[in-house]
Each structure stands twice: as C-alpha cells, then as structure tokens.
C-alpha cells in the first residue's frame, strides 16, 4: 500500500494523491513486489488489497510512507501480512518468508529506480477523427510519465516533483 495514507473526517478527504504518472509507477513496482511475495508458496494477493492506504483501510495518519512521500518525495510502501493476528508457527514462518521476498524485491525496485538514467521516450500519435476538421491525439510513453504539452510549439510548463520521470512533448496544431 502507498500514500495517501490519511484523510480528514468528516467526508474522508484524503491527503493529496500522487500524480497519475507516480501512481502508475506505484502500480508497476507493486506488481513486481507482489509477484515476489507470491513466489514463496503461490498464494494469491489480490489487487483489491493493493493501492493507496486510505482507499483500502482507514486513515493511517502519521505512517512512515506518508512522511517519506510528502516530506522527502521518496516512493514508499507499507506492508500488512497475514490473515490472523497470531498465526501458528508454520503459518507465521511462511508469512515472514513472503514478506521477506517482498522486501528483497522492494530493494531491487529501488536499485532499478536509482540506476535508471534513461529518459522516457514519448511519441505523439495523430489519427483522423470522425468529426470534420478534427484529429484524434494520443500520447505514447515508454514508461510511467507525466506528459505536458502545448499547441504552439513552446516548451510546456511543468509542475516539478522530486521524481525525474517527466516527459514533455511539443506539438503543433495539424
């Protein structure tokens, strides 16, 4: 699970959500982590139990993931394991091994992120539209990225964040 982990009541108003690009990164990295967890004994981890903490559980204000994300701009996850509070020894050992596999993969994710110095590639895909004089435009990216664009070929303004995964596309009107 990842940020936001807290919300205000009444109304369950969450802390600011990550951008779509950052959330896409959380989902992709989480798929790797969950695959490693499942590898221990082939137990299924459902996507319904993966996502922002405040969507899955309850307000977990003050959690370490939120501090790392909001204060330092560090991708951070929170784990919960098991289906009971005090499992017997064999189950507890298996859950510990699953959790360990997840942590090892989390370190691999962090290493890959730290050593990835290749900028994402992007493309602008323009195709005819059914409306006269209009075109359909789609942005393609090689990895999770926030796309900023203009229609006058100027450099798009970007909202800065600590993550280096930003893509700017300059496009002219067709």
Backbone torsions as a table, in degrees:
resi	resn	phi	psi	omega
1	UNK	NA	153.3	-178.0
2	UNK	-139.7	-178.9	-176.5
3	UNK	-70.0	151.3	5.2
4	UNK	-80.6	143.8	178.6
5	UNK	-103.6	-7.7	-176.2
6	UNK	-130.1	159.1	174.9
7	UNK	-147.6	160.4	177.2
8	UNK	-92.7	143.1	173.1
9	UNK	-114.1	150.4	0.3
10	UNK	-76.2	163.3	174.5
11	UNK	99.0	-6.8	-179.1
12	UNK	48.5	52.1	179.6
13	UNK	-84.2	110.2	-174.2
14	UNK	-75.6	161.0	170.1
15	UNK	-61.2	162.7	-178.2
16	UNK	-53.7	133.9	-179.7
17	UNK	-79.3	153.0	172.1
18	UNK	-61.9	159.2	175.7
19	UNK	-64.3	165.8	177.3
20	UNK	-59.8	-37.2	178.3
21	UNK	-64.8	-45.2	179.3
22	UNK	-66.3	-40.3	178.6
23	UNK	-66.6	-34.5	175.3
24	UNK	-62.3	-39.7	176.8
25	UNK	-64.1	-44.0	177.1
26	UNK	-56.5	-46.0	-179.3
27	UNK	-63.1	-44.9	-179.0
28	UNK	-63.9	-46.1	178.9
29	UNK	-65.9	-37.7	179.2
30	UNK	-64.1	-35.2	176.9
31	UNK	-61.2	-40.4	177.1
32	UNK	-64.5	-44.7	-178.4
33	UNK	-64.2	-44.5	-179.6
34	UNK	-65.6	-35.5	176.4
35	UNK	-62.5	-40.9	178.5
36	UNK	-66.8	-38.8	177.9
37	UNK	-63.4	-45.6	-178.0
38	UNK	-64.6	-29.2	-176.2
39	UNK	-59.2	-26.8	-176.1
40	UNK	-64.0	-49.7	-179.5
41	UNK	-143.1	21.9	175.0
42	UNK	60.3	31.5	175.8
43	UNK	-80.3	141.3	-179.9
44	UNK	-80.8	135.7	171.0
45	UNK	-115.8	115.4	-173.5
46	UNK	-81.2	144.9	176.4
47	UNK	-59.3	-22.7	179.3
48	UNK	-65.0	-17.3	178.9
49	UNK	-104.3	17.6	-179.2
50	UNK	-126.6	137.8	177.7
51	UNK	144.9	-166.5	177.8
52	UNK	-61.2	136.8	-176.1
53	UNK	-54.8	-46.0	-175.4
54	UNK	-67.8	-19.2	175.4
55	UNK	-80.5	-30.9	-172.7
56	UNK	-95.7	-34.8	-173.6
57	UNK	-118.0	-98.7	-173.8
58	UNK	-157.5	178.1	179.2
59	UNK	-68.2	120.1	178.6
60	UNK	-113.9	55.7	-177.4
61	UNK	-57.8	138.0	178.1
62	UNK	87.9	8.8	-179.7
63	UNK	-73.0	157.1	-175.7
64	UNK	-67.3	-32.3	178.7
65	UNK	-60.8	-44.0	178.4
66	UNK	-64.4	-41.3	179.4
67	UNK	-61.7	-46.7	-179.5
68	UNK	-63.8	-40.6	-176.9
69	UNK	-72.0	-53.7	-172.9
70	UNK	-79.2	-34.2	-177.4
71	UNK	-87.5	-37.7	-173.1
72	UNK	-116.4	-6.0	179.7
73	UNK	69.5	28.8	-178.6
74	UNK	-101.0	130.0	173.1
75	UNK	-61.5	128.9	-177.2
76	UNK	-143.4	145.6	179.0
77	UNK	-122.3	154.5	172.2
78	UNK	-119.7	138.6	-178.0
79	UNK	-113.9	143.5	164.4
80	UNK	-130.4	136.1	-177.3
81	UNK	-126.2	157.8	173.3
82	UNK	85.5	170.6	-179.9
83	UNK	-121.0	-3.0	177.5
84	UNK	-142.3	161.8	-175.4
85	UNK	-73.3	-41.9	179.6
86	UNK	-130.4	82.2	179.5
87	UNK	-71.1	161.4	176.0
88	UNK	-67.2	169.7	-172.4
89	UNK	-55.7	-49.8	-176.3
90	UNK	-60.7	-43.4	178.7
91	UNK	-66.8	-43.0	179.9
92	UNK	-61.0	-41.0	179.0
93	UNK	-63.7	-45.2	178.9
94	UNK	-61.9	-43.0	178.4
95	UNK	-62.9	-38.9	178.3
96	UNK	-63.8	-41.6	179.1
97	UNK	-66.4	-39.7	176.2
98	UNK	-61.4	-47.1	179.2
99	UNK	-60.1	-42.0	178.5
100	UNK	-61.9	-44.2	177.1
101	UNK	-58.4	-41.3	178.1
102	UNK	-62.9	-41.8	179.4
103	UNK	-66.6	-39.6	178.0
104	UNK	-62.3	-43.7	178.9
105	UNK	-66.6	-34.6	175.2
106	UNK	-59.3	-39.8	177.0
107	UNK	-66.4	-36.6	176.6
108	UNK	-66.2	-40.9	176.7
109	UNK	-59.1	-46.8	-179.8
110	UNK	-62.1	-42.0	178.9
111	UNK	-63.0	-46.6	179.6
112	UNK	-60.4	-40.4	179.3
113	UNK	-64.1	-44.9	-176.9
114	UNK	-67.5	-30.5	-176.4
115	UNK	-99.1	1.4	179.2
116	UNK	-85.6	101.3	179.6
117	UNK	-107.9	7.5	179.5
118	UNK	-88.8	124.4	179.3
119	UNK	-68.6	146.0	176.7
120	UNK	-61.9	147.0	175.0
121	UNK	-96.0	149.4	179.2
122	UNK	-136.7	159.6	175.3
123	UNK	-145.5	151.9	176.5
124	UNK	-107.1	120.5	-178.2
125	UNK	-108.2	114.7	-178.4
126	UNK	-112.6	129.1	178.1
127	UNK	-137.4	158.3	-179.6
128	UNK	-60.3	150.0	177.4
129	UNK	-109.5	160.2	177.9
130	UNK	-74.7	-17.9	178.4
131	UNK	-86.6	132.0	-179.3
132	UNK	-58.5	134.9	177.0
133	UNK	77.6	3.5	-178.1
134	UNK	-114.2	158.5	174.9
135	UNK	-129.8	159.2	175.4
136	UNK	-101.0	132.2	-176.8
137	UNK	-121.7	134.0	177.2
138	UNK	-135.8	140.1	176.4
139	UNK	-101.2	129.3	175.4
140	UNK	-108.9	135.6	178.7
141	UNK	-130.8	151.4	-177.2
142	UNK	-81.7	-13.7	177.8
143	UNK	-158.8	174.3	-180.0
144	UNK	-54.7	127.2	-177.3
145	UNK	-158.3	150.7	171.4
146	UNK	-92.2	129.4	-177.8
147	UNK	-105.0	125.4	176.8
148	UNK	-115.9	135.1	-176.4
149	UNK	-145.7	160.5	173.5
150	UNK	-131.5	168.1	178.0
151	UNK	-104.7	-2.7	-176.1
152	UNK	-113.4	17.9	179.8
153	UNK	66.8	11.0	175.9
154	UNK	-81.9	166.2	177.9
155	UNK	-73.5	126.4	-178.1
156	UNK	-69.0	143.4	172.8
157	UNK	-71.6	143.6	179.3
158	UNK	-125.0	151.7	174.0
159	UNK	-93.4	117.7	-174.2
160	UNK	-78.1	145.5	174.5
161	UNK	-146.1	167.1	-175.5
162	UNK	-68.8	-18.0	-177.5
163	UNK	-81.7	141.3	-177.1
164	UNK	-84.7	6.1	-172.5
165	UNK	-91.2	74.1	178.6
166	UNK	-124.4	141.8	179.3
167	UNK	-127.0	131.6	173.3
168	UNK	-114.7	135.9	179.1
169	UNK	-122.7	129.2	175.3
170	UNK	-100.8	122.5	-177.8
171	UNK	-131.8	140.3	175.1
172	UNK	-100.8	155.0	174.6
173	UNK	-64.0	138.0	179.9
174	UNK	-68.4	NA	NA
